[in-house]
Amino acid sequence: MRSPIAFGYAEPEDMSKEALLERLSAPLSNAEQNKEQAIQLLFKDEFLEALAWLQIIAYPDFVELKQRAEKLIPSSDFRKALDQKLQVINREAQAFTNKDIPTLGETLENCPQEIALLQSPIGWRISEDGVFRSQTNRTGNVERVCSWPLIVSGVYRGYHDGEMKLELMFHRWGDWQKIVLNRSDALNYKRLQEITAAKGAPIDSSNSKDVVRYLSAFEAANDGKYPLKRTVDKIGWIPERKLLITSNGIYSVNGEQLNDSDIIYQPGKELFQFSIKQCDNWQETAKAVFPQLLNLNHFNVTLPVIGWFFASAVAPFIRAKRDNQFPAMIVWGKSGSGKTTFIETMLKATGNPNEPQKISTPYALTVQLSSNNTLPVVFDEYKPSEMSERNLSDFHNKLKLCYRGDTDSRGKPGGVQTYPLSCPVVFIGEDFPKDNQAIVERSIVVQLERNWIEQNKVMADSVFKNVMSNDLEAASSGFWKFIFHYLEQGFLDEDIEEASQLAETFENIHFRVRWNTTVLLTGMRMYQRMLEFLNCEIAFGDEEMKRAAVYTLSAAMEDQESMLDRILLAFNYDHRQFSESDIWLDQENHLLYVTASKFKTYVTMNNQFKCSAAQLNNEIKYCFHSGGYVGNGKREYYVQKKIRGRNGWRYVFNTLKLEEATGISEEAWLPNESEPPDEVTPPPERRVHPERSARLKSLSRKTPS
């Protein structure tokens, strides 16, 4: 008998139910009579092939014969071999018979155009009454699996994580409903039932296993017919594609809403709706709102806040310019200084649906800070004195992760879920974390004065009423039209370069604070450009921008010593305990060399720093990126300076830059007039404290009893 697989199709006389049962009965009977030869008989390709075809022709008979075979061969090898053969047969049968199977557009009335060309898989039939098996059951009736039509209408792949998703459509309540779920959940009958039953799909505990088989067969039968789509589950920019994802559509950088994009938005846990309202009067409204924002408070307060909000609208593009860094904003002041009112007005004017939230549990913070990469999340009522030490530490740690867009990991059933914390952050309070310099260095700090509000109450109330009397949704439409125009024209690179040059004019500020100032000045320049875009009068220039930036630096400059600065200040007092083979000063080139292992040990064992080796490496990395006083850390750079551990790692410090940063003069380091030796010198005698030395001598004179 000719094999249907060899020819690619099944001949009618060979593939009838009677012919298949005849091909299967003889070897199965022989195997039952001679169990020693059962493996040889039942693992033959002809037997597996015929049994696989029987599943398509007569499913009840297939189940019966399969159970008889499994009694003879209880191992899983037979089931695996049969499953592989079933996959091959289903693909071959589907490919040959697709031309004879009607499409869903021909089968279903009022079929949506997007699924009209899809076909039913072999062994299944879809109609207005539901999903049925093509074969009859033992009682001779056609088995109905679903009460309503159920279709796999789309197969998607995650843009960032690569995970596959299935879009299911079912007809109920007079219309087609959609559900998008992970493919791993769709093909797991327990998860499928839990997710879809709550959304009204025709799936329950009695049919979920059969539905999984049907969905798998449907996906395989229509492979190649689904358009290639990539999914994103979060709102915000995709910077490499210059696409903005919103709840009401996807926008290109020129502001055009895309209807045929290969990217589709499939929200996961959507915390809020962000949409850009299309308004005809956006220009007039924006022109009436945005110039007035400067007058809501003192100029040195409003301009930095407005600048930061403008910069946050392009935060992913700014992060790409500098190690994925974007500063948070701290807005603090006494009660009644207008903190929350001003921030809420800015949220509405920029189209941000977020409302100020309270600082919650670590998991809730993780979800909030990973919700998007463009719209700021605002935390109100920041009061360290009323927070537990653990909650305060968790919040500060999340802010540090968010500054660099790092990921946070949380456990989940079957693995670990990672969350990219890339959301711009604002937190409001009556105090700021002045005791945590790491947070201050990663933030823009703005202080509001209640005295200004009290002295200018009439003007502030009038401006606020004028702003709120306008349609702020229309104003936010103008804001985003400007953002699209700004990116399309390529102004960002030019503005960052200008802001960087302007920030270089500030002296004695830490490199992180310098980058934060660059971001802030870039946002202020964006605000200038928007006023130009709206043909409004611009009431400030570079000098006013610098003055406003200096106002924000006052808190950050209270303690400009980084952790590495403080370590080196302490090390300057203790460095003489190191031998000449571990520390060497090259006065000619103004370089100080220190053996890395000894320096790390000194830092990590010193309780006053409470600094781990990882934290030390992080501080040194930051200083290196700033063009600071730490060398590049490569062995080749030090090969000419041979000190102890030349085959290992060394640190090199530029003593001139170090003096600028810490005030430690070059002469304060251990001098070495001669060239360092090629060979490692033996360590010096162990130095003992004088009191301890005297006590040891007195003990040595005693005669043991």
Solvent accessible surface area in square Angstrom, and as a share of the most:
residue,aa,sasa,rsa
1,M,149,0.66
2,R,134,0.49
3,S,38,0.24
4,P,6,0.04
5,I,46,0.23
6,A,84,0.65
7,F,102,0.42
8,G,26,0.25
9,Y,80,0.30
10,A,24,0.19
11,E,25,0.11
12,P,111,0.70
13,E,114,0.51
14,D,20,0.11
15,M,13,0.06
16,S,42,0.27
17,K,82,0.35
18,E,123,0.55
19,A,18,0.14
20,L,0,0.00
21,L,54,0.27
22,E,130,0.58
23,R,53,0.19
24,L,1,0.01
25,S,55,0.36
26,A,58,0.45
27,P,28,0.17
28,L,0,0.00
29,S,42,0.27
30,N,74,0.38
31,A,0,0.00
32,E,66,0.30
33,Q,153,0.68
34,N,57,0.29
35,K,144,0.61
36,E,161,0.72
37,Q,84,0.37
38,A,1,0.01
39,I,107,0.54
40,Q,129,0.57
41,L,32,0.16
42,L,0,0.00
43,F,68,0.28
44,K,106,0.45
45,D,78,0.40
46,E,113,0.51
47,F,8,0.03
48,L,11,0.06
49,E,8,0.04
50,A,1,0.01
51,L,0,0.00
52,A,0,0.00
53,W,13,0.05
54,L,0,0.00
55,Q,43,0.19
56,I,26,0.13
57,I,67,0.34
58,A,9,0.07
59,Y,48,0.18
60,P,25,0.16
61,D,32,0.16
62,F,8,0.03
63,V,39,0.23
64,E,78,0.35
65,L,15,0.08
66,K,54,0.23
67,Q,97,0.43
68,R,76,0.28
69,A,0,0.00
70,E,39,0.18
71,K,166,0.70
72,L,35,0.17
73,I,8,0.04
74,P,106,0.67
75,S,51,0.33
76,S,48,0.31
77,D,83,0.43
78,F,0,0.00
79,R,98,0.36
80,K,122,0.52
81,A,25,0.19
82,L,1,0.00
83,D,68,0.35
84,Q,123,0.55
85,K,33,0.14
86,L,22,0.11
87,Q,105,0.47
88,V,51,0.29
89,I,0,0.00
90,N,57,0.29
91,R,142,0.52
92,E,57,0.25
93,A,4,0.03
94,Q,13,0.06
95,A,78,0.61
96,F,79,0.33
97,T,36,0.21
98,N,32,0.17
99,K,157,0.66
100,D,104,0.54
101,I,33,0.17
102,P,73,0.46
103,T,31,0.18
104,L,0,0.00
105,G,36,0.34
106,E,129,0.58
107,T,50,0.29
108,L,8,0.04
109,E,130,0.58
110,N,139,0.71
111,C,26,0.16
112,P,30,0.19
113,Q,153,0.68
114,E,104,0.47
115,I,0,0.00
116,A,14,0.11
117,L,134,0.67
118,L,8,0.04
119,Q,15,0.07
120,S,13,0.08
121,P,3,0.02
122,I,32,0.16
123,G,15,0.15
124,W,24,0.08
125,R,111,0.40
126,I,3,0.01
127,S,23,0.15
128,E,81,0.37
129,D,89,0.46
130,G,0,0.00
131,V,0,0.00
132,F,26,0.11
133,R,16,0.06
134,S,61,0.40
135,Q,17,0.07
136,T,63,0.37
137,N,53,0.27
138,R,161,0.59
139,T,106,0.62
140,G,48,0.46
141,N,93,0.48
142,V,68,0.39
143,E,61,0.27
144,R,132,0.48
145,V,10,0.06
146,C,2,0.01
147,S,54,0.35
148,W,81,0.28
149,P,3,0.02
150,L,0,0.00
151,I,0,0.00
152,V,0,0.00
153,S,12,0.08
154,G,3,0.02
155,V,25,0.14
156,Y,21,0.08
157,R,120,0.44
158,G,3,0.03
159,Y,41,0.16
160,H,138,0.62
161,D,98,0.51
162,G,25,0.24
163,E,88,0.39
164,M,76,0.34
165,K,31,0.13
166,L,0,0.00
167,E,8,0.04
168,L,1,0.01
169,M,3,0.01
170,F,1,0.00
171,H,53,0.23
172,R,67,0.25
173,W,167,0.59
174,G,69,0.66
175,D,83,0.43
176,W,35,0.12
177,Q,51,0.23
178,K,108,0.46
179,I,8,0.04
180,V,40,0.23
181,L,10,0.05
182,N,52,0.27
183,R,86,0.31
184,S,84,0.54
185,D,23,0.12
186,A,0,0.00
187,L,49,0.24
188,N,68,0.35
189,Y,79,0.30
190,K,125,0.53
191,R,100,0.37
192,L,0,0.00
193,Q,56,0.25
194,E,108,0.49
195,I,37,0.19
196,T,0,0.00
197,A,47,0.37
198,A,94,0.73
199,K,115,0.49
200,G,11,0.11
201,A,9,0.07
202,P,11,0.07
203,I,5,0.03
204,D,71,0.37
205,S,86,0.55
206,S,101,0.65
207,N,19,0.10
208,S,2,0.01
209,K,110,0.47
210,D,28,0.15
211,V,0,0.00
212,V,25,0.14
213,R,126,0.46
214,Y,0,0.00
215,L,0,0.00
216,S,48,0.31
217,A,29,0.23
218,F,0,0.00
219,E,26,0.12
220,A,63,0.49
221,A,11,0.08
222,N,0,0.00
223,D,118,0.61
224,G,74,0.71
225,K,84,0.35
226,Y,31,0.12
227,P,87,0.55
228,L,149,0.74
229,K,43,0.18
230,R,71,0.26
231,T,4,0.03
232,V,6,0.03
233,D,60,0.31
234,K,69,0.29
235,I,8,0.04
236,G,3,0.03
237,W,6,0.02
238,I,4,0.02
239,P,42,0.27
240,E,117,0.52
241,R,96,0.35
242,K,95,0.40
243,L,11,0.05
244,L,0,0.00
245,I,2,0.01
246,T,0,0.00
247,S,33,0.22
248,N,66,0.34
249,G,21,0.20
250,I,12,0.06
251,Y,3,0.01
252,S,18,0.12
253,V,30,0.17
254,N,79,0.40
255,G,28,0.27
256,E,99,0.44
257,Q,72,0.32
258,L,48,0.24
259,N,145,0.74
260,D,128,0.66
261,S,14,0.09
262,D,57,0.30
263,I,2,0.01
264,I,36,0.18
265,Y,38,0.15
266,Q,34,0.15
267,P,62,0.39
268,G,52,0.50
269,K,157,0.67
270,E,61,0.27
271,L,90,0.45
272,F,29,0.12
273,Q,116,0.52
274,F,2,0.01
275,S,61,0.39
276,I,9,0.04
277,K,87,0.37
278,Q,111,0.49
279,C,18,0.11
280,D,152,0.79
281,N,73,0.38
282,W,49,0.17
283,Q,73,0.32
284,E,117,0.52
285,T,10,0.06
286,A,0,0.00
287,K,93,0.39
288,A,45,0.35
289,V,0,0.00
290,F,0,0.00
291,P,37,0.23
292,Q,60,0.27
293,L,0,0.00
294,L,15,0.08
295,N,60,0.31
296,L,17,0.08
297,N,5,0.02
298,H,73,0.33
299,F,52,0.22
300,N,22,0.11
301,V,2,0.01
302,T,0,0.00
303,L,0,0.00
304,P,0,0.00
305,V,0,0.00
306,I,0,0.00
307,G,0,0.00
308,W,0,0.00
309,F,4,0.02
310,F,0,0.00
311,A,0,0.00
312,S,2,0.01
313,A,4,0.03
314,V,0,0.00
315,A,0,0.00
316,P,11,0.07
317,F,20,0.08
318,I,1,0.01
319,R,10,0.04
320,A,84,0.65
321,K,95,0.40
322,R,50,0.18
323,D,54,0.28
324,N,65,0.33
325,Q,1,0.00
326,F,3,0.01
327,P,0,0.00
328,A,12,0.09
329,M,0,0.00
330,I,1,0.00
331,V,0,0.00
332,W,45,0.16
333,G,1,0.01
334,K,135,0.57
335,S,65,0.42
336,G,53,0.51
337,S,0,0.00
338,G,24,0.23
339,K,20,0.09
340,T,43,0.25
341,T,66,0.39
342,F,7,0.03
343,I,0,0.00
344,E,67,0.30
345,T,3,0.02
346,M,0,0.00
347,L,4,0.02
348,K,103,0.44
349,A,0,0.00
350,T,8,0.04
351,G,19,0.18
352,N,7,0.04
353,P,54,0.34
354,N,12,0.06
355,E,129,0.58
356,P,32,0.20
357,Q,52,0.23
358,K,153,0.65
359,I,33,0.17
360,S,51,0.33
361,T,79,0.46
362,P,40,0.25
363,Y,84,0.32
364,A,28,0.22
365,L,1,0.00
366,T,0,0.00
367,V,24,0.14
368,Q,28,0.12
369,L,0,0.00
370,S,4,0.03
371,S,18,0.12
372,N,3,0.02
373,N,30,0.15
374,T,1,0.01
375,L,4,0.02
376,P,6,0.04
377,V,3,0.02
378,V,0,0.00
379,F,0,0.00
380,D,22,0.11
381,E,86,0.39
382,Y,1,0.00
383,K,61,0.26
384,P,35,0.22
385,S,110,0.71
386,E,133,0.60
387,M,41,0.18
388,S,59,0.38
389,E,152,0.68
390,R,191,0.70
391,N,69,0.35
392,L,34,0.17
393,S,50,0.32
394,D,32,0.17
395,F,0,0.00
396,H,15,0.07
397,N,71,0.37
398,K,15,0.06
399,L,9,0.05
400,K,70,0.29
401,L,52,0.26
402,C,5,0.03
403,Y,4,0.01
404,R,48,0.18
405,G,13,0.12
406,D,55,0.28
407,T,80,0.46
408,D,21,0.11
409,S,64,0.41
410,R,76,0.28
411,G,71,0.68
412,K,96,0.41
413,P,137,0.86
414,G,93,0.89
415,G,36,0.35
416,V,97,0.56
417,Q,67,0.30
418,T,77,0.45
419,Y,35,0.13
420,P,60,0.38
421,L,0,0.00
422,S,21,0.14
423,C,1,0.00
424,P,2,0.01
425,V,3,0.02
426,V,0,0.00
427,F,1,0.00
428,I,0,0.00
429,G,5,0.04
430,E,88,0.39
431,D,48,0.25
432,F,11,0.05
433,P,9,0.05
434,K,108,0.46
435,D,141,0.73
436,N,39,0.20
437,Q,23,0.10
438,A,32,0.24
439,I,2,0.01
440,V,2,0.01
441,E,5,0.02
442,R,20,0.07
443,S,7,0.04
444,I,7,0.04
445,V,6,0.03
446,V,0,0.00
447,Q,60,0.27
448,L,2,0.01
449,E,77,0.34
450,R,95,0.35
451,N,92,0.47
452,W,40,0.14
453,I,35,0.18
454,E,109,0.49
455,Q,146,0.65
456,N,45,0.23
457,K,117,0.50
458,V,131,0.75
459,M,87,0.39
460,A,9,0.07
461,D,60,0.31
462,S,54,0.35
463,V,12,0.07
464,F,68,0.28
465,K,140,0.60
466,N,79,0.40
467,V,0,0.00
468,M,66,0.30
469,S,92,0.60
470,N,45,0.23
471,D,64,0.33
472,L,18,0.09
473,E,101,0.45
474,A,0,0.00
475,A,0,0.00
476,S,10,0.06
477,S,1,0.00
478,G,0,0.00
479,F,1,0.00
480,W,4,0.02
481,K,66,0.28
482,F,1,0.01
483,I,0,0.00
484,F,10,0.04
485,H,58,0.26
486,Y,0,0.00
487,L,13,0.06
488,E,91,0.41
489,Q,95,0.42
490,G,46,0.45
491,F,49,0.21
492,L,12,0.06
493,D,86,0.44
494,E,85,0.38
495,D,1,0.00
496,I,20,0.10
497,E,97,0.43
498,E,80,0.36
499,A,4,0.03
500,S,41,0.26
501,Q,108,0.48
502,L,33,0.17
503,A,0,0.00
504,E,106,0.48
505,T,76,0.44
506,F,20,0.08
507,E,134,0.60
508,N,118,0.61
509,I,15,0.08
510,H,20,0.09
511,F,28,0.12
512,R,3,0.01
513,V,4,0.02
514,R,53,0.19
515,W,19,0.07
516,N,2,0.01
517,T,3,0.02
518,T,6,0.03
519,V,2,0.01
520,L,1,0.01
521,L,1,0.00
522,T,1,0.00
523,G,0,0.00
524,M,0,0.00
525,R,53,0.19
526,M,0,0.00
527,Y,0,0.00
528,Q,14,0.06
529,R,25,0.09
530,M,0,0.00
531,L,3,0.01
532,E,85,0.38
533,F,59,0.25
534,L,1,0.00
535,N,113,0.58
536,C,22,0.13
537,E,156,0.70
538,I,57,0.29
539,A,79,0.61
540,F,11,0.04
541,G,25,0.24
542,D,81,0.42
543,E,114,0.51
544,E,51,0.23
545,M,5,0.02
546,K,47,0.20
547,R,125,0.46
548,A,0,0.00
549,A,0,0.00
550,V,75,0.43
551,Y,67,0.25
552,T,7,0.04
553,L,7,0.03
554,S,71,0.46
555,A,12,0.09
556,A,3,0.03
557,M,79,0.35
558,E,127,0.57
559,D,55,0.29
560,Q,41,0.18
561,E,61,0.28
562,S,7,0.04
563,M,48,0.21
564,L,2,0.01
565,D,7,0.04
566,R,88,0.32
567,I,0,0.00
568,L,0,0.00
569,L,48,0.24
570,A,17,0.13
571,F,0,0.00
572,N,20,0.10
573,Y,176,0.67
574,D,50,0.26
575,H,0,0.00
576,R,122,0.44
577,Q,116,0.52
578,F,24,0.10
579,S,17,0.11
580,E,109,0.49
581,S,7,0.04
582,D,3,0.02
583,I,1,0.01
584,W,10,0.03
585,L,1,0.01
586,D,10,0.05
587,Q,82,0.36
588,E,151,0.68
589,N,76,0.39
590,H,64,0.29
591,L,27,0.13
592,L,0,0.00
593,Y,1,0.01
594,V,0,0.00
595,T,6,0.04
596,A,4,0.03
597,S,72,0.47
598,K,80,0.34
599,F,0,0.00
600,K,63,0.26
601,T,75,0.43
602,Y,26,0.10
603,V,0,0.00
604,T,53,0.31
605,M,147,0.66
606,N,32,0.16
607,N,131,0.67
608,Q,121,0.54
609,F,26,0.11
610,K,175,0.74
611,C,7,0.04
612,S,53,0.34
613,A,44,0.34
614,A,74,0.57
615,Q,85,0.38
616,L,0,0.00
617,N,67,0.34
618,N,60,0.31
619,E,22,0.10
620,I,18,0.09
621,K,95,0.40
622,Y,4,0.02
623,C,9,0.05
624,F,92,0.38
625,H,73,0.33
626,S,39,0.25
627,G,48,0.46
628,G,22,0.21
629,Y,11,0.04
630,V,10,0.06
631,G,19,0.18
632,N,64,0.33
633,G,11,0.11
634,K,120,0.51
635,R,128,0.47
636,E,133,0.59
637,Y,99,0.38
638,Y,3,0.01
639,V,104,0.60
640,Q,131,0.58
641,K,24,0.10
642,K,71,0.30
643,I,10,0.05
644,R,47,0.17
645,G,31,0.30
646,R,94,0.34
647,N,134,0.68
648,G,28,0.27
649,W,116,0.41
650,R,3,0.01
651,Y,12,0.05
652,V,2,0.01
653,F,0,0.00
654,N,45,0.23
655,T,0,0.00
656,L,86,0.43
657,K,89,0.38
658,L,0,0.00
659,E,71,0.32
660,E,144,0.64
661,A,52,0.40
662,T,20,0.12
663,G,60,0.58
664,I,12,0.06
665,S,42,0.27
666,E,19,0.09
667,E,132,0.59
668,A,32,0.25
669,W,1,0.00
670,L,38,0.19
671,P,75,0.47
672,N,24,0.12
673,E,175,0.78
674,S,75,0.49
675,E,138,0.62
676,P,18,0.11
677,P,65,0.41
678,D,85,0.44
679,E,127,0.57
680,V,86,0.49
681,T,54,0.31
682,P,113,0.71
683,P,93,0.59
684,P,80,0.51
685,E,158,0.71
686,R,199,0.73
687,R,187,0.68
688,V,60,0.34
689,H,114,0.51
690,P,101,0.63
691,E,132,0.59
692,R,104,0.38
693,S,35,0.22
694,A,63,0.49
695,R,127,0.47
696,L,77,0.38
697,K,127,0.54
698,S,41,0.27
699,L,90,0.45
700,S,89,0.58
701,R,181,0.66
702,K,136,0.58
703,T,123,0.71
704,P,118,0.74
705,S,162,1.04
